[in-house]
Amino acid sequence: MAKIVEVHPGIYEIFLPLPMRPTIINVYLIDCHGAWTLVDTGMNSPESIAALEEAFAEVGIKVEDLDAIVATHHHIDHFGASGEIRRRSHATTHIHRLEAERAGRMIEFGKMAPHDRPESRAFFAKHGFPIEQFSPTGMRPAWMGTSMYTPVTKPDKYIDDHDVVKIGDRELEVIWTPGHSPGHNVIYLRKEKVMIVGDHLLPKITPHVGIYPDADGSNPLGDFIASQLKVQNFDVELVLPAHGGIYHDHRHRANQLIEHHRYREAEMLDLTRKAPQTAFEIAQQVFGGEERPIFHVMAATFETLAHLELACFEGRARRSQRGERTVFQAL
């Protein structure tokens, strides 16, 4: 398979390998006519860097020729190689302030032992997660604390909603789309009617939206749904996602994602009509209780929690205490 495809005049999709699922991330190289911009970077693995170098060579440039890096968000597959690429190219690096903070936090977490964060253990316990039944080593992704994640934590420029980043003769509009992560942005090229959507509008899968210990009290699923409504205000002919194939009807996909989450919430609330339950208890029934890696069990629990908190925010459920645990029940 080709590692690079021109999907619009001067806009190239590059396929980089990942050692997890999804197994490929799409990043986007933009010829700004006198300058080159890369939207997202892949992770800092030898395989990914080699694939990026090969793709660049096909259009006649090197990593060192890059002028700008623009990040959709801080996750390893999107921003993990940004430190190495900036070191080599001196490219001006752009990311939302919330994402730069989280990149720094991920590096700090990677230096900690699993028991260094008692507040996290209390959060797990509060939501019914039997943390003592699992090995602490499985609770963190294998890449955490390794050189595969070497993000820029002090970017050259912070980007925010409505910003227009001018590079060469291109204008990259920043649309803040919190949900999957708090500072997630999609990048809109208005003249070209192209939207680079990161993980916000994936064509086949739904991005993970969860509540974690450092975001207790937030409403990320409410943010995510609002962000799906927000992007529908833009005129788009080509949608460039981070995973899966390019497509054209962003409004249709945004509405599908909203409907998916509304259906999933109703399914969860139905389980609580007879008696209130913790997020973990509900997740085990919705996502299945069979043997799965602890990381998946955690993700399911915290995604369930995001649905339940949205239901509370919007008046369809209430939370209460059962001993030291937080339980939810449909109204």
Protein Blocks (a to p, Z undefined) as FASTA:
>chain_A
ZZbdcfbghiacdddddfbdcfbdcdddddeehiacdehjbjadfklmmmmmmmmmmnop
afklpfbdcdfblcfklmmmmmmmmmmnopacdddfklmmmmmmmmmmmmpcfklmmmlm
mmmmmnopafklpcfklmpcfkgopaklccdfbdfbdcdehiacdehjbccdddddehjb
mkbccdddfknopacekjmlcfkbccdddddfklghiafklmmmmmmmmmmmpccfbdcd
fbdcddfblmlmmmmmmmmmmmmmmmmmmmmmmpccdfklmmmmmnopadcdfklmmmmm
mmmmmmmmmmmmnopaccddehjaccdddZZ
